[in-house]
Structures are given as structure tokens and as C-alpha cells.
Amino acid sequence: NLMNAIMGSGILGLAYVMANTGVFGFSFLLLTVALLASYSVHLLLSMCIQTAYLGP
């Protein structure tokens, strides 16, 4: 339930951000956040491989 609330408020906030920054600013911010999220997942997975963590 907590994850649904976080995702829902984030998606509702996207329209507000787009209204304030414009299409190009919004696209730039969205792409930047997506790249940062992808890089953080890459770092997490590479650390799991290095430490041989297989999960719970």
C-alpha cells in the first residue's frame, strides 16, 4: 500500500512539473531522472555480483 501511495503521488506530480517547466524542460528532467535511476540500479546489481549475494 505504501508503494502504491508513493507511485500515485509521483505520477500526479508529473502534470504539475510539466505545467511549470514546459515540454522541453520536463523532457530534460524526466530523462535525467531516468538515467540516474538506471545508473543506481546498475550499481546495485554490480555490487550484488561482486559480493555474490543471491537474495534472501
VOGU-3710 file (C-alpha; in Angstrom, 3 decimals, decimal comma):
1> nlmnaimgsg> 0,000/0,000/0,000  2,822/2,383/0,784  4,417/1,801/-2,608  1,106/2,488/-4,361  0,757/5,780/-2,484  4,283/6,840/-3,383  3,861/5,947/-7,066  0,439/7,589/-7,256  1,609/10,883/-5,803  4,637/10,838/-8,094
11> ilglayvman> 2,522/10,318/-11,191  0,093/13,044/-10,146  3,039/15,384/-9,605  4,261/14,905/-13,182  1,476/17,089/-14,590  2,346/19,868/-12,133  6,014/19,745/-13,082  5,204/19,781/-16,791  2,924/22,786/-16,348  5,692/24,719/-14,598
21> tgvfgfsfll> 8,712/23,752/-16,703  7,287/23,330/-20,189  7,635/20,411/-22,547  11,376/20,695/-23,152  12,281/21,286/-19,518  10,046/18,435/-18,443  11,551/16,097/-21,034  15,057/17,002/-19,885  14,209/16,458/-16,215  12,424/13,175/-16,914
31> ltvallasys> 15,334/11,865/-18,986  17,847/12,936/-16,325  15,941/11,194/-13,527  15,519/8,069/-15,671  19,261/7,944/-16,387  20,105/8,412/-12,703  17,689/5,647/-11,710  19,154/3,325/-14,328  22,677/4,049/-13,120  21,723/3,389/-9,488
41> vhlllsmciq> 20,176/0,020/-10,437  23,354/-0,803/-12,365  25,454/-0,009/-9,282  23,241/-2,131/-7,034  23,382/-5,105/-9,384  27,131/-4,863/-9,843  27,614/-4,816/-6,058  25,370/-7,889/-5,720  27,521/-9,684/-8,278  30,779/-8,643/-6,581
51> taylgp> 29,602/-9,791/-3,160  27,934/-12,946/-4,552  24,625/-12,009/-2,912  21,909/-14,362/-4,159  18,946/-12,937/-2,266  17,037/-13,959/0,845
//
